[in-house]
């Protein structure tokens, strides 16, 4: 069982899982049918035909393992069974006095699970025509039908065939739906991951510049009286990189990002993003400009207090620009963003480690 479970888990696509589940079900049903033909004392041709179906499945399985042409092998397997093996078995196993017509329906059902191409439609049509042809021949030439079953044997064969085809259809559909749900779950997780990566900065995992721009335009600007914009730049990061290496410089960037992210209040729709290499945006939600500016300054002081085990003597500061998003001098959020960026540059040129607002400037 462990080996089968490992093999199943290696089938990483819905196509492969469908192929192997269907092939396994058909093989089992074919073997059971062969056993039952012996039990019913049918002619040897009926047993050989059932065994032949199982051998076809095994041959297709071997070819699929060698070539990985799963969709093609699945369609070939269905075509051979529905268009060749089953019509022959219909003649060998009593025609309409046996249960082969039920297998006809099941085989056409399995073709519908193949890849939806023009070949699928062709396979369905050809298989249906061949089945109708053999039925017509059995009506025109009753003597071609071998081993017609008596009333009791016919009922038994129909019951057994109904059980086998019912189990085959149920097992195939169940395994297919389960494989589909697993594939769907994987795709949902993948899409969620891609959506996360599309809005996040790869180094710091805070929001990226594109998301912050969209947030400013679609959320902040519509309720701008509730928000304040802070832009921070790490002072002297180039010197840190040159002295301690870029790996440590990345640690500094990630530490600042973590401090900002941990300071954000999601209930107030606060949002943190990396605007550029060493520059961050913080959208603050506060009841007043005084409260928002006080929070911005607490963040600035928090950066000053940060330390790193590898270089405990290193002290980092930030310079920032701050503005109320509700300021009526802003025509749009782009002008607001440009103003805050200019305030940040002013803070850096006037001594660093400070936050400038529009009043001070």
N, C-alpha and C positions, 0 to 999 in steps of 0.2 A: 504493500500500500504506500509506503514511503517513497518508493521508486516512482510509482504512478503519480503521486502528488508532486514530486519534484519535476517530473516530465511535464505535467500539466502547467505548473507555474512558469516553466520556461517558454511556454507558448504565449508570446507577448502581444499578439494581435488577435482581434476578434475572428479574422479569417481562419487562422490556424486552429483556434479553439473549436470553431464550428466544424472544420474539416475532421479533426480527430474525434470529436464527440459523435458526429454522425457516422463516421467509419466504424467506430467501436460498436455502436448500436446495431448497425446493419450486419456486422460480422457475427455478433451474438445471436441475433434473430435468425440468420442463415444457418448457424450451427444447430440451434434449437429446432428449426424446421427440418433439417436433415435427420435429427434424432427422431422427430415425430413421424416422419414418413416411414421410417423403419418400424416404429411402434404400430403404425396403421397398416403395415404389410403392403405398402404401395410398391410399384415396380422399382427396380434399381435405378432407372433413369431419373426418377423424382429425387431420390437421395443424392445421386451424383450431381443433379442440377443445383440442389441446395448447397452442397459442398462447393460446387463451382462458384456460387455467389460469394462464399466466404473466401475462396482463393483469390477471386478478383479483387476483393477488398484488401487482402494482404499484399497482393502485387502492387496495387495503387499506393498502399502505405509505404512500401519499400522504395518505389519510384519518387514519391513525394519527399521522403527523407534524403534521397540522393540529390534531387534537383531543387527542392523548395518551391516547386510550382503548385502551390496548394489550391489556388482557385481553379486552375486547369484540371488538376487531378480530381478535384471534387466533382466537377461537371462531367468528366469522362466516366467516373465511377457511377454517377447517377444515370448517365445515358446507357451504359452497358447493362446495368441492372434493369432499368425500366423499358429499354427498347430492344433488348436481346434475351437476357436470362429469364426475366419474368414471362415474356410471351412463350418461350419454350416450355417453362414450367407449367404454364396454363394448359398446354396440350398434354403434358406428362402427368399432371396431377388432377385430372378429372374435369377440366374446364369449369363450367358454372356449377358443377356439383361439389367443387372444392372452394377453398378460400383465397385463391390467387387473385381474383378481382379486387379484394381488399388491399393486397400488396400493390396492385396497379395504382390505386388512389394514393397510397402512402409514398410510392416512388415519385409520382408527379408533385406531391407536396414537397419532397426533398429538393427537387430541382428548383423550386421557388426560393430556396435558401442560398443558391449559388449567386456569384457576383452578377449584378444586374447589367448585363450587356446584351447585344443582339444575339450572341451565342446562346444565352440562357433561353431566350424566346424560341430560337430555332430548336434547341434541345427539347423543350417542352412540346412543341408542335410535332416534331418527328416521333418522339416517344409516344405521344397520344395517338398519332396516326397508326403506328405499328401495333399498338395495343388494340385499337379498333379493328385493324386488319386481321389480327389473329382471332379476335372474337367473331368477325364476319366469316372467316374461313371455317371456324368450328361449327358455325350454324350451317354453312353450305356443305361442309363435309364432316358430318358427325363422326365418321369412322376414324378421322384424324386424332380425335381425342382419346387418349389412352387412360386406362384405369378409372372409368367412371365409377363414382362411389355410390353405395347404396344410401337409403334414407338415413339410417342411424349414423353411418360413417360420415355422410355429408354434413350432418348437424355438428358432429364432433369436430370435423375439420374446420367448419365455419367458426365455431366458438374459439378453437385454438388460434386460428388465423386472426380473429378479431382481437384476442388477447395480445398476440405478438405485435400486430400492427398498431394497436392502441398504445402498448408500452413503447414501441419504437417512436411513434409520433410524440408521445408525452415526453419521453426522455430527451429526444432531439430538441423539442421546443423548450423544455426546461433548461437544458444545458446551454442552449443558444441565448435564452433570455438572461441567464445568470452571467454568461460571458459578456453579453452586451452591457449589463449593469456594471460589471467590473470595469469594462472599457470606458463606459460613460463616467464612472467615478474617477478613473485616472485622468480623463480629459478635463473634468471639472477642476480637479486639483491642479492640473497643468495650466489651465486658463487662469486660475486664481493666482498661481505663482507668476505667470507672465504679466498679469495685471499688476501684481505687486512690484515686479521688477521694472515695469514701464513707468511707475510713479516714484520710485525710490532711487536714491543715490547709492551706487554700488559699494562705495567705501564706508560711508557712515550709516546707511540705511534710513536716514531721515528722507523727507520728500525731496525730489529733484526740482530743478529750476522750472521745467515745463509744467509740473503739477502746481507749483506755487503761483505761476502766472495765471493758470486757469482758476485757481482758488481765489486769487485777488479779483479776477474779472467776474466770476460767477457767484461768489459768496460775499466777499468783503465789500465790493463796490455797491452791492445792492442794499447792504446794511452798514454803511461805512461809519455811521455815528457810534457804532458799538465796538469799533476796532481801532488799533494803533499799530503802526508798522515800525519795526526795529530792524536795522541792518547792521551786522557786526562783521568786522574784519580782524583776523588774528595779527597782532603786531609782530613784526620782525620774524616772520616764519621762514623767510629765505635764509636768514642768518642761522636759525635753528637747524634747517636742512643742511647747510654747509658745515656746521660745527658737529652735529650729532648724527647726520645721515637722514635720508629721506624716510627710512622706516620709522625712526622716532618722530619725524615730522608728521607722518600719517597718524601715529599714536596721539599726537597733540590735537590734530584735526578731529579724530574720532572722540577724544575726551570732551572737547568743546561741544561737539554735536550731541553727545550723551547728556551733558549738563543742560543744554537747551531743551532737548527732548523731554527730559525728566521734569523740567520746569513748566512745560505746557499743560494747560488745563483743558482736556478734551470737552468737558461740559460747557465751556465757554467758547468752543469752536476755535481754540488757539491752534496754531499750525506752525511747524518748524521745517525749514528746507535749506538745502545747500545751494546758494545762489551761484557761486563760482568756486575756484580751487580752495581758497581760505576765507571765503565770505559766506555768511549765513543770513537768512531772513527769519524773523520771528514775528508772526502776526499775533498780537496780544489782544485779548478781550477783557475789558475793564469798564467799571462804571464811570471813571473819570480819567482825565489825562494825567492828573497827579498820581493816581494809583498805578497807571500803566507805566509812567516814567520811573516810579519807585521800583517796580518789578524789573524794568530794564537795567537799572543801576545795581540791583541785587545780583542779577546775572553777571554783570561786569565784575563785581567784587568776588563772585564765586569762581570765576576764571582765574583771578589773581591767586586764590587760595589753592588751586589745583597743584598736585605733586605727582611725580612718577617714580616708581621704584628704581628704574634703571638710571635715572638722572634726577635725584631728589633735590638738587640745588637749582634746577632750572625753574624759572618763573615766567609765566606767559601772561600777557595782557591782551585786551581787545579794545578796539575803537569802534564807535558806532554812530549812526544817524537815526533820529527818532522823529516821527510825525504822527499827528492825529489824522486818520483816514477821512474823517468828516470835515476837514478843513475845506472851506468853500473856494479856496484859490486853486484847487486841483480840478482841471477839466476832465481828466480821466485817470485811471489807475496807473497808466504808463508815466504820466507827468509826476504823480505821487512817488512812484518808484525812482524816477530820475532825481527828484528832490532829496529823497532820503539817502540815495547813494552819494550825492554831492555833500550832504551833511556829514556822512561818514568820512569822506575824504578830508573835509575840513577838520574833523576831530583828529585825524592822523597827522595833518600838517601843523596842528596847534599843540602838539605835545603827546598825543596818543593816550591810551588808557583812560578814555573819557567818552561820554555820549553827548552828542550835540543835538539840540532841537531847533525848531524854526525861530523861536523867540531869541535864543542865545545868539543865533547866527545873524 
